[in-house]
């Protein structure tokens, strides 16, 4: 089985249309939990600090509230830091649950809001996997930055020598090769990071895997498929640009309607931009999640010996339902998604 992007995206749309409850309601709940609840908690915790800043700007340091808030500001900053860490961990686990929801949606399995919390029993492995992906991505970024710096130094030297012959030729050479070096850095970085794209799906299908094993399996599965996955993500670029355009329009509208010094400008801008992009987000998020799950299914159909996954079992295999996997009844490659040729 190969990966055919247009057909997979059509199958994702079909799965969304057939799903009950509607993926839009599940997505709305997901974003409320990820952005709404943590945002409200952070706003409540930061309100004393905002009052402190307002009193300081008004020039009333003698105010009792100012003196009290200033005396406990250190503890408030510590509380904000602690809350931000908890919110980040909570969002990571919920995002893992949303990926599980997208995978079930693609496979035509029963879905519901409880899928968002399926990562809680595996929170340790999920967080460890996220940490490993972050650290490896950071290391690749540092290595790429070092190589880019070396390349820029070499280019500057060559450009200086060319400028001795022709200033315009040296400048043109420097600009073109600087652009090429920047593109090379992006290609290098994303070609490394995209190897980890399937790690969460593998952990969903193989809950007994350690985080490092899921990461290694993802790297094996992505061999020869990184460009395909990049093109899949790139095919959604137009929708993200539309969302950015809506956010920009909402932000400009708020700046025109509210004075620049308004305390509630940032909050109102955030609310308005969220409302403007909400319909698009509720449609795009499950569409993207389901399409990425379809990519994973296509890649896992014939994983090869290096991945550690068994080949796709035959329908007559008596051990098919006793091998574990997703919900105790699924192995990578056992496609049970929408009835559409892939």
VOVEX-518583 format. One record per residue (C-alpha): x, y, z; residue number from 1; residue in one letter. Coordinates in Angstrom, 1 decimal, decimal comma. Layout:
BEGIN
     east    north       up   resi   resn
        X        Y        Z    NUM      A
...
//
This chain:
BEGIN
     east    north       up   resi   resn
      0,0      0,0      0,0      1      X
      1,3      3,5     -0,9      2      X
      0,4      6,8      0,5      3      X
     -1,9      8,8     -1,8      4      X
     -2,4     12,2     -0,2      5      X
     -5,6     13,4     -2,0      6      X
     -7,4     10,1     -1,3      7      X
     -6,2     10,1      2,3      8      X
     -7,5     13,6      2,8      9      X
    -10,8     12,7      1,2     10      X
    -11,0      9,7      3,5     11      X
    -10,3     11,9      6,5     12      X
    -13,2     14,2      5,5     13      X
    -15,5     11,2      5,1     14      X
    -14,5      9,9      8,6     15      X
    -15,3     13,3     10,1     16      X
    -18,7     13,4      8,5     17      X
    -19,6      9,9      9,7     18      X
    -18,3     10,4     13,3     19      X
    -20,6     10,7     16,3     20      X
    -20,4     12,8     18,4     21      X
    -19,3     15,5     15,9     22      X
    -15,5     16,1     15,9     23      X
    -16,2     19,8     16,2     24      X
    -17,6     19,4     19,7     25      X
    -14,6     17,2     20,7     26      X
    -12,2     19,7     19,3     27      X
    -14,0     22,6     21,1     28      X
    -13,7     20,7     24,4     29      X
    -10,0     20,1     23,6     30      X
     -9,2     23,7     23,0     31      X
    -11,3     24,8     26,0     32      X
     -9,2     22,5     28,2     33      X
     -5,9     23,4     26,6     34      X
     -6,4     27,2     26,3     35      X
     -9,5     28,3     28,2     36      X
     -9,1     26,7     31,6     37      X
     -5,3     27,2     31,9     38      X
     -5,6     30,8     30,6     39      X
     -8,3     31,6     33,2     40      X
     -6,1     30,1     36,0     41      X
     -3,0     32,0     34,8     42      X
     -5,1     35,3     34,6     43      X
     -6,4     34,9     38,1     44      X
     -2,9     34,1     39,4     45      X
     -1,4     37,1     37,6     46      X
     -4,1     39,6     38,5     47      X
     -2,3     40,8     41,7     48      X
      0,8     41,5     39,6     49      X
     -1,2     43,3     37,0     50      X
     -2,7     45,5     39,8     51      X
      0,8     46,1     41,1     52      X
      2,0     47,3     37,6     53      X
     -1,1     49,5     37,3     54      X
     -0,5     51,2     40,6     55      X
      3,2     51,6     39,8     56      X
      2,2     53,2     36,5     57      X
     -0,2     55,5     38,3     58      X
      2,5     56,7     40,6     59      X
      0,9     55,7     43,9     60      X
      3,5     53,5     45,7     61      X
      2,0     54,6     49,1     62      X
     -1,2     52,7     48,3     63      X
     -1,7     49,8     50,8     64      X
     -2,5     47,4     48,0     65      X
      0,8     48,4     46,3     66      X
      2,9     47,7     49,4     67      X
      1,1     44,4     50,1     68      X
      1,4     43,1     46,5     69      X
      5,1     44,2     46,3     70      X
      5,8     42,3     49,5     71      X
      4,4     39,0     48,1     72      X
      5,5     39,5     44,5     73      X
      8,3     36,9     44,8     74      X
      5,8     34,3     45,9     75      X
      3,4     35,2     43,1     76      X
      6,1     34,8     40,5     77      X
      6,9     31,4     41,9     78      X
      3,2     30,5     41,8     79      X
      3,0     31,6     38,2     80      X
      6,0     29,5     37,2     81      X
      4,6     26,5     39,0     82      X
      1,3     26,9     37,3     83      X
      2,9     27,4     33,9     84      X
      4,8     24,1     34,3     85      X
      1,6     22,3     35,4     86      X
     -0,3     23,8     32,5     87      X
      2,4     22,7     30,0     88      X
      2,4     19,1     31,3     89      X
     -1,4     19,0     31,2     90      X
     -1,5     20,3     27,6     91      X
      1,0     17,7     26,5     92      X
     -1,0     14,9     27,9     93      X
     -4,3     16,3     26,4     94      X
     -2,6     16,7     23,0     95      X
     -1,6     13,0     23,1     96      X
     -5,2     12,2     23,9     97      X
     -6,3     14,3     20,9     98      X
     -3,9     12,4     18,6     99      X
     -5,5      9,2     20,0    100      X
     -8,9     10,6     19,1    101      X
     -7,7     11,4     15,6    102      X
     -6,4      7,9     15,2    103      X
     -9,6      6,3     16,3    104      X
    -11,5      8,7     14,0    105      X
     -9,5      7,5     11,1    106      X
    -10,0      3,9     11,9    107      X
    -13,7      4,2     12,2    108      X
    -13,7      3,2     15,9    109      X
    -16,0      4,5     18,5    110      X
    -14,9      7,9     19,7    111      X
    -15,8     10,3     22,5    112      X
    -14,6     13,0     24,8    113      X
    -13,0     10,3     27,1    114      X
    -10,3      9,8     24,4    115      X
     -8,8     13,2     25,3    116      X
     -7,8     11,8     28,7    117      X
     -6,4      8,4     27,5    118      X
     -2,9      9,7     28,1    119      X
     -3,3     10,1     31,8    120      X
     -2,5      6,5     32,7    121      X
      0,6      6,8     30,4    122      X
      1,5     10,4     31,5    123      X
      5,0      9,4     32,5    124      X
      5,9      7,9     29,2    125      X
      4,1     10,6     27,2    126      X
      6,0     13,4     29,1    127      X
      9,3     11,5     28,8    128      X
      8,8     11,0     25,1    129      X
      7,9     14,7     24,7    130      X
     11,1     15,7     26,6    131      X
     13,2     13,4     24,5    132      X
     11,8     14,9     21,3    133      X
     12,4     18,4     22,6    134      X
     16,0     17,7     23,6    135      X
     16,9     16,0     20,4    136      X
     15,3     18,7     18,3    137      X
     17,2     21,3     20,4    138      X
     20,5     19,5     19,8    139      X
     19,8     19,3     16,1    140      X
     19,0     23,0     16,0    141      X
     22,2     23,8     17,9    142      X
     24,2     21,7     15,5    143      X
     22,5     23,3     12,5    144      X
     23,2     26,8     13,9    145      X
     26,9     25,9     14,3    146      X
     27,1     24,6     10,7    147      X
     25,2     27,7      9,5    148      X
     27,6     30,0     11,4    149      X
     30,6     28,3      9,9    150      X
     29,0     28,5      6,4    151      X
     28,3     32,2      6,8    152      X
     31,9     32,9      7,9    153      X
     33,2     31,1      4,8    154      X
     30,7     33,0      2,6    155      X
     31,8     36,3      4,1    156      X
     35,5     35,5      3,3    157      X
     34,7     34,5     -0,3    158      X
     32,4     37,6     -0,7    159      X
     35,2     39,8      0,6    160      X
     37,6     38,4     -2,0    161      X
     35,1     38,8     -4,8    162      X
     34,3     42,4     -3,6    163      X
     37,9     43,2     -4,2    164      X
     37,3     42,5     -7,9    165      X
     33,7     43,7     -8,1    166      X
     31,7     45,1     -5,2    167      X
     28,3     44,4     -6,8    168      X
     29,4     40,8     -7,7    169      X
     30,5     40,2     -4,1    170      X
     27,3     41,6     -2,6    171      X
     25,2     39,5     -5,0    172      X
     27,2     36,4     -4,2    173      X
     26,8     37,0     -0,5    174      X
     23,1     37,5     -0,6    175      X
     22,4     34,4     -2,8    176      X
     24,6     32,1     -0,8    177      X
     23,3     33,5      2,5    178      X
     19,8     32,6      1,3    179      X
     21,0     29,2      0,3    180      X
     22,6     28,6      3,7    181      X
     19,4     29,6      5,5    182      X
     17,4     27,2      3,3    183      X
     20,0     24,5      3,9    184      X
     19,6     25,0      7,7    185      X
     15,9     24,6      7,5    186      X
     16,1     21,5      5,4    187      X
     18,7     20,0      7,7    188      X
     16,7     20,8     10,8    189      X
     13,3     19,6      9,6    190      X
     14,7     16,5      8,0    191      X
     16,0     15,5     11,4    192      X
     12,9     16,5     13,4    193      X
     10,4     14,9     11,1    194      X
     11,8     11,5     12,0    195      X
     10,0     11,8     15,3    196      X
      6,6     12,6     13,8    197      X
      5,1      9,1     14,4    198      X
      6,4      8,5     17,9    199      X
      3,1      9,3     19,6    200      X
      1,1      7,1     17,3    201      X
      3,5      4,2     17,9    202      X
      3,1      4,7     21,7    203      X
     -0,6      4,6     21,2    204      X
     -0,4      1,3     19,3    205      X
      2,3     -0,2     21,5    206      X
      1,6      1,1     25,0    207      X
      4,3     -1,2     26,4    208      X
      7,0      0,5     24,5    209      X
      9,4      2,8     26,4    210      X
      9,7      6,3     25,2    211      X
     13,1      5,6     23,6    212      X
     11,7      2,6     21,8    213      X
      8,8      4,6     20,3    214      X
     11,3      7,2     19,2    215      X
     13,5      4,6     17,5    216      X
     10,5      2,9     15,8    217      X
      9,4      6,3     14,5    218      X
     12,8      7,0     13,0    219      X
     12,7      3,6     11,3    220      X
      9,2      4,1     10,0    221      X
     10,0      7,5      8,6    222      X
     12,9      6,4      6,5    223      X
     12,0      7,4      2,9    224      X
      8,7      9,1      4,0    225      X
      9,8     12,4      5,5    226      X
      9,3     14,3      2,3    227      X
      5,9     12,8      1,8    228      X
      4,9     13,8      5,3    229      X
      6,3     17,3      4,8    230      X
      4,2     17,7      1,6    231      X
      1,1     16,5      3,5    232      X
      1,7     19,2      6,1    233      X
      2,4     21,8      3,4    234      X
     -0,9     21,0      1,8    235      X
     -2,6     22,6      4,8    236      X
     -0,5     25,8      4,6    237      X
     -3,3     27,7      2,8    238      X
     -5,7     27,1      5,7    239      X
     -3,1     28,3      8,3    240      X
     -2,5     31,4      6,2    241      X
     -6,2     32,1      6,2    242      X
     -6,3     31,7     10,0    243      X
     -3,3     34,1     10,3    244      X
     -5,1     36,6      8,1    245      X
     -8,2     36,4     10,2    246      X
     -6,2     36,9     13,4    247      X
     -4,4     39,9     11,9    248      X
     -7,7     41,5     10,8    249      X
     -9,2     41,0     14,2    250      X
     -6,1     42,5     15,9    251      X
     -6,2     45,6     13,6    252      X
     -9,9     46,0     14,3    253      X
     -9,2     46,0     18,1    254      X
     -6,5     48,6     17,7    255      X
     -8,8     50,9     15,8    256      X
    -11,7     50,5     18,3    257      X
     -9,8     50,6     21,6    258      X
     -7,2     53,1     22,8    259      X
     -3,6     51,9     22,8    260      X
     -3,3     52,3     26,6    261      X
     -6,4     50,3     27,4    262      X
     -5,8     47,6     30,0    263      X
     -8,2     45,2     28,4    264      X
     -6,8     45,6     24,9    265      X
     -4,7     42,4     25,0    266      X
     -7,6     40,3     26,5    267      X
    -10,2     41,7     24,1    268      X
     -7,9     41,1     21,1    269      X
     -7,3     37,5     22,2    270      X
    -11,0     36,9     22,6    271      X
    -11,9     38,5     19,3    272      X
     -9,2     36,6     17,3    273      X
    -10,2     33,4     19,0    274      X
    -13,8     33,9     18,0    275      X
    -12,9     34,8     14,4    276      X
    -10,8     31,7     13,9    277      X
    -12,9     29,3     15,9    278      X
    -15,1     28,0     13,0    279      X
    -11,9     27,4     10,9    280      X
    -10,1     25,8     13,9    281      X
    -13,0     23,4     14,7    282      X
    -13,0     22,2     11,1    283      X
     -9,2     22,2     10,5    284      X
     -7,9     20,5     13,7    285      X
     -9,8     17,2     13,3    286      X
     -9,1     17,2      9,5    287      X
     -5,4     17,6     10,1    288      X
     -5,3     15,0     13,0    289      X
     -7,2     12,5     10,9    290      X
     -5,0     13,0      7,8    291      X
     -1,9     12,5      9,9    292      X
     -3,3      9,4     11,3    293      X
     -4,0      8,2      7,8    294      X
     -0,3      8,8      6,9    295      X
      0,7      6,7      9,9    296      X
     -1,5      3,9      8,8    297      X
     -0,1      4,0      5,3    298      X
      3,5      3,9      6,5    299      X
      2,8      1,2      9,1    300      X
      1,2     -1,1      6,5    301      X
      4,6     -2,4      5,3    302      X
      7,0     -1,2      8,0    303      X
     10,0     -3,4      7,0    304      X
     12,2     -5,5      9,3    305      X
     14,1     -2,5     10,8    306      X
     11,0     -1,0     12,5    307      X
     10,4     -3,8     14,9    308      X
      6,7     -4,0     13,8    309      X
      5,4     -7,3     12,4    310      X
      4,1     -7,4      8,8    311      X
      0,4     -6,9      8,3    312      X
     -1,4    -10,0      9,5    313      X
     -3,8    -11,9      7,2    314      X
     -7,5    -11,7      7,9    315      X
     -7,4    -15,5      8,7    316      X
     -4,7    -15,1     11,2    317      X
     -6,1    -16,7     14,4    318      X
     -3,7    -14,7     16,6    319      X
     -4,8    -11,4     15,2    320      X
     -7,0    -10,5     18,2    321      X
     -4,5    -11,6     20,8    322      X
     -1,5     -9,6     20,0    323      X
     -2,3     -6,4     22,0    324      X
     -1,9     -3,1     20,3    325      X
     -4,5     -0,3     20,2    326      X
     -7,3     -1,0     22,6    327      X
     -6,0     -4,6     22,9    328      X
     -7,2     -5,3     19,3    329      X
     -5,1     -3,5     16,8    330      X
     -1,7     -3,8     15,2    331      X
     -0,2     -1,3     12,8    332      X
     -1,5     -2,0      9,4    333      X
     -4,9     -3,5     10,4    334      X
     -6,7     -0,7      8,5    335      X
    -10,4     -0,4      9,5    336      X
    -11,0      3,1      8,5    337      X
    -13,5      4,7      6,1    338      X
    -14,6      2,6      3,2    339      X
    -12,7      4,5      0,6    340      X
     -9,8      3,1     -1,6    341      X
     -6,5      4,2     -0,3    342      X
//
